[in-house]
Amino acid sequence: MRDPETAPAGVERLTKDPDPAVRSAAARHPNLPRPRLTELLDDEELARPAAANPALDVAEIRRLARTPGDPAGPSVDTLI
């Protein structure tokens, strides 16, 4: 799953593969369509690899970085 030319639909399909390693690799692939990537952030099995996806936008990173004691979450400057 290292081919950067993999079509987004193919990457999305691979997030449902029977092999957990394939699902995990697909969740990290930068061509994964954003709606599916966002969905995987709430998936118990694939949340970590999805959070490591380089295509994840700053708003989602902020949402993930929030802690219960800090409803605003860290500033983007602390994430870069």
Buried (B, 14 or more C-beta within 10 A) or exposed (E): BEEEEBEBEBBBEBBEBEEEEBBBBBBBBEBBBEEBBBBBBEBEEBBBBBBEBEBBEEEBBBEBBEEEEEEEBEEEEEEE
